[in-house]
Amino acid sequence: MPDESKEYTIGFGRPPRRTQWQRGTSGNKKGRPRGSKNLSTILKEVFAEKVPVKKNKGKSPGKAGLISKLEAAVRRLVDRAIAGDQNQQRQLIQLAQWFEQRSNSLPAPEIESLSNADREVIALLHARLRLHDGGSEDE
């Protein structure tokens, strides 16, 4: 700490020294408890849980199966939207628009991202692997 004998003016942004944080002392003494989860983690876990469903195809009795809660929720949303529920139709359209915007915002993969030197190295490695496997170099 600075020399205590010097004059220290108290004011905006300059609290009294006795109320300032001491070195080595955190403002959050207990910290975040171990094992506590944020909303994103909780949602991922809940959506990944499996629920039993019956799949009815035609007039034959349905088979029981397991799907994730997220898939079940999306299926229910789509089924209700198709049945004519306008609120569900609106939500489905918003979900589709959000998904389309998100997928369009991702950068397209670069097809021609390899340099000529990279291509030469790959060709040499490929030839070396073919020779190692017993194949001929002319393949």
Secondary structure as GFF3:
##gff-version 3
##sequence-region A 1 139
A	DSSP	three_ten_helix	17	19	.	.	.	ID=ss1
A	DSSP	alpha_helix	39	48	.	.	.	ID=ss2
A	DSSP	beta_strand	50	55	.	.	.	ID=ss3
A	DSSP	beta_strand	63	68	.	.	.	ID=ss4
A	DSSP	alpha_helix	69	82	.	.	.	ID=ss5
A	DSSP	alpha_helix	86	105	.	.	.	ID=ss6
A	DSSP	alpha_helix	116	132	.	.	.	ID=ss7
###
